[in-house]
């Protein structure tokens, strides 16, 4: 596979839209791993945090949905489609027309217009919107094979997985190719250097981030490899496998140092809200 410099020399006229689908909160400062030496010194943060999904429009390859965000049922029911047990642990909030289907409608799109659905991982807030798409799209759902295995485990529910969110969809696994330093597993999703799926394990076994080679500069969507900018700046991963998460952040920071103008969008950072436009306005 080519170098990042060669890819960035040929950007693609992608359109990126950010769907803000609601807010979520869990107790315990989960945005910073408890194994971090300075975890106890960090102030307790009780804020609700944004939950995003992203739509990428490729001029030739169609429409790509990255995560689905919160289901629209959260605008009507306290526990949405998390169920009573997980709904009490992961407290989510949303309003009418915040879900991904409504956000797509603001762009003149319907679920049937989707060509691909990519999931960063399978913790409950990321595929929560999938049931709203069931029977309305033939788009396959892509997920890391290790993540699919974790979500099927005996105690998966207690690790934040709701496997039924994926029922009724064609599931495909990411096919990683040669490494592109500093990352070991990279997939050129469309095969044209426009969108890359990068394995970033730690928060979950098969977590991935996405890099978009847009015309106005590359954009790195961290998803939960870094909930917030502070994770990346301080080198402290969120909840999950501490060693793997820290190694992932080392690689991302090295990448950022090599390409300092690259933009980052963090998955659950309330302090970043307002720094980029939300749909129907495009980021690119």
C-alpha positions in Angstrom: 0.0 0.0 0.0 1.2 3.5 -0.7 2.4 6.1 1.9 0.1 8.6 3.4 2.0 11.4 1.6 1.1 9.8 -1.7 -2.5 9.4 -0.8 -2.9 12.9 0.5 -1.4 14.2 -2.8 -4.6 13.0 -4.5 -7.6 14.0 -2.4 -11.2 13.2 -3.3 -14.1 15.6 -3.5 -16.0 13.9 -0.6 -18.9 15.5 1.2 -18.9 14.9 5.0 -22.0 15.6 7.1 -22.1 15.2 10.9 -25.4 14.0 12.4 -25.8 15.0 16.1 -28.2 12.3 17.3 -28.4 13.0 21.0 -26.5 12.9 24.3 -25.2 10.1 26.6 -23.8 10.0 30.1 -22.3 7.2 32.3 -21.0 7.5 35.8 -17.4 7.1 36.7 -15.4 9.3 34.3 -15.4 6.6 31.7 -13.7 9.0 29.2 -10.4 8.3 31.0 -9.1 4.9 31.8 -8.9 4.1 35.6 -5.5 2.5 35.1 -4.1 5.9 34.1 -1.7 7.2 36.9 -3.6 10.5 37.2 -7.1 9.2 36.9 -8.0 10.0 40.5 -6.8 13.5 40.2 -9.1 14.3 37.3 -12.2 16.2 38.1 -15.5 14.3 38.0 -17.4 15.3 34.8 -21.1 14.8 35.0 -21.9 16.3 31.6 -24.0 14.6 29.0 -21.9 14.0 25.9 -22.8 14.2 22.2 -23.4 11.1 20.1 -22.6 11.4 16.4 -23.1 9.6 13.2 -21.5 10.7 9.9 -22.6 10.6 6.3 -19.9 10.6 3.6 -21.0 11.2 0.0 -18.6 9.9 -2.5 -18.9 11.3 -6.1 -18.7 7.8 -7.6 -19.2 5.2 -4.8 -22.4 6.6 -3.3 -23.4 7.2 0.3 -21.5 5.8 3.3 -23.0 6.0 6.8 -20.4 5.8 9.6 -22.1 4.6 12.8 -25.8 5.2 13.2 -26.0 7.2 16.5 -29.0 7.0 18.8 -32.3 5.5 17.8 -35.2 7.9 17.4 -37.0 6.0 20.2 -35.0 8.0 22.7 -37.1 11.0 21.9 -40.2 9.1 23.2 -38.9 6.6 25.8 -36.5 7.0 28.6 -34.5 3.9 27.8 -35.0 4.0 24.0 -33.8 0.7 22.6 -31.2 0.1 25.3 -33.5 -1.8 27.5 -34.1 -1.2 31.2 -30.8 -2.6 32.5 -28.4 -0.9 30.1 -30.6 2.1 29.8 -30.1 2.9 33.5 -26.4 2.6 33.2 -25.9 4.4 29.9 -28.4 7.3 30.2 -29.2 8.7 26.8 -31.3 11.7 25.7 -32.6 12.8 22.3 -35.2 15.0 20.7 -37.6 14.4 17.8 -35.9 14.5 14.4 -32.3 14.1 15.8 -32.0 10.5 14.6 -29.9 9.6 11.5 -33.0 8.9 9.4 -34.3 12.4 10.1 -30.9 13.9 9.5 -30.7 12.1 6.1 -34.1 13.5 5.2 -32.8 17.0 5.8 -30.4 16.2 2.9 -33.1 14.8 0.7 -32.0 11.2 1.4 -33.8 8.1 2.5 -32.4 4.9 4.0 -32.7 3.3 0.6 -30.1 5.7 -0.7 -27.4 4.3 1.6 -24.8 2.1 -0.2 -22.6 1.1 2.8 -22.9 1.3 6.6 -19.6 1.2 8.6 -19.6 0.7 12.4 -16.6 1.9 14.5 -17.5 -0.7 17.1 -20.6 -2.3 18.6 -21.1 -0.6 22.0 -24.7 0.2 22.3 -24.8 3.9 21.4 -23.0 3.3 18.0 -25.4 0.9 16.3 -28.5 2.0 18.2 -30.0 3.6 15.1 -29.7 0.4 12.9 -33.2 -0.9 13.7 -34.7 2.3 12.1 -33.0 1.2 8.9 -34.1 -2.4 9.0 -36.0 -3.4 5.8 -35.4 0.0 4.3 -31.9 -0.4 2.9 -30.0 -3.1 1.2 -26.7 -1.6 2.3 -24.3 -4.1 4.0 -23.1 -3.4 7.5 -19.3 -3.6 8.0 -17.7 -4.4 11.4 -14.3 -5.7 12.5 -14.4 -9.5 12.9 -12.9 -9.3 16.5 -15.7 -6.9 17.4 -18.4 -9.1 16.1 -16.9 -12.0 18.2 -16.8 -9.8 21.3 -20.5 -8.8 20.8 -21.5 -12.4 20.6 -19.8 -13.5 23.8 -21.6 -15.0 26.7 -21.5 -11.9 28.9 -21.6 -9.4 26.0 -24.6 -7.6 27.4 -22.7 -6.6 30.5 -19.9 -5.2 28.3 -22.3 -2.8 26.6 -23.3 -4.9 23.5 -26.8 -5.4 22.2 -26.4 -7.9 19.4 -30.0 -7.7 18.4 -29.4 -4.2 16.9 -27.7 -6.0 14.0 -30.5 -8.4 13.3 -31.8 -8.4 9.8 -28.6 -7.0 8.2 -26.0 -8.4 5.9 -22.8 -8.3 8.0 -19.4 -8.0 6.4 -15.9 -7.8 8.0 -13.3 -5.3 7.2 -10.5 -6.6 4.9 -7.3 -5.0 6.1 -4.3 -4.9 3.7 -0.7 -4.0 4.2 0.2 -1.7 7.1 0.6 2.1 6.5 2.9 3.5 9.3 2.2 4.1 12.0 -0.9 1.8 11.7 -0.7 -1.9 11.4 -4.1 -2.6 9.9 -5.5 -0.3 7.3 -8.3 -0.8 4.7 -8.6 1.4 1.7 -12.4 1.1 1.8 -13.2 2.2 -1.8 -9.9 1.3 -3.2 -9.3 4.8 -4.5 -7.5 6.4 -1.6 -10.5 8.4 -0.4 -11.6 6.7 2.8 -9.6 4.5 5.1 -10.7 2.2 7.9 -7.9 2.0 10.5 -7.9 -0.6 13.3 -7.6 1.3 16.6 -8.2 -1.3 19.4 -8.3 -0.6 23.1 -11.7 0.8 23.9 -13.0 -2.4 22.4 -11.2 -5.4 20.8 -12.2 -4.5 17.2 -12.6 -0.8 17.4 -11.8 1.2 14.2 -11.3 4.8 13.3 -11.9 6.4 9.8 -9.6 8.7 7.9 -11.1 10.8 5.0 -8.9 12.1 2.3 -11.0 15.2 1.6 -10.1 18.0 -0.8 -9.8 20.6 2.0 -7.4 18.3 3.9 -7.6 14.9 5.7 -10.1 14.4 8.5 -9.5 11.8 11.2 -12.7 10.5 12.9 -11.4 9.0 16.1 -14.7 7.5 17.3 -14.0 6.0 20.7 -10.3 5.6 20.4 -10.4 9.1 21.8 -13.7 10.2 23.3 -12.3 13.7 23.7 -9.4 15.9 22.6 -7.9 15.5 26.1 -7.5 11.7 25.5 -5.2 12.4 22.6 -3.4 15.4 24.1 -2.7 13.7 27.4 -2.2 10.2 26.0 -4.9 8.7 28.2 -7.3 6.3 26.6 -10.9 5.9 27.6 -12.3 2.9 29.4 -11.2 -0.4 27.9 -7.9 -2.3 27.5 -5.5 0.3 28.9 -2.3 -1.0 27.2 -3.9 -1.4 23.8 -5.7 1.9 24.1 -2.6 3.7 25.0 -0.6 2.1 22.2 -3.4 3.2 19.8 -3.1 6.8 21.0 0.7 6.7 20.6 0.2 5.9 17.0 -2.5 8.5 16.4 -0.3 11.2 18.1 2.6 10.2 15.9 0.4 10.5 12.9 -0.8 13.9 14.0 2.7 15.1 14.4 3.6 14.0 10.9 0.5 15.8 9.5 -0.1 18.7 11.9 -2.8 20.3 9.7 -5.0 17.2 9.8 -8.4 17.8 11.4 -9.8 15.6 14.1 -13.4 15.0 15.2 -13.8 13.3 18.6 -16.8 11.0 19.3 -18.0 12.3 22.6 -16.4 15.7 23.3 -18.8 18.3 24.6 -16.0 20.9 24.4 -15.6 20.4 20.6 -19.3 21.1 19.9 -19.6 24.2 17.7 -16.2 23.8 16.1 -17.7 22.1 13.0 -21.0 22.5 11.2 -23.8 20.0 11.7 -26.1 18.6 9.0 -27.6 19.8 6.8 -24.4 21.9 6.4 -21.3 20.0 5.3 -18.0 19.9 7.0 -16.3 19.5 3.5 
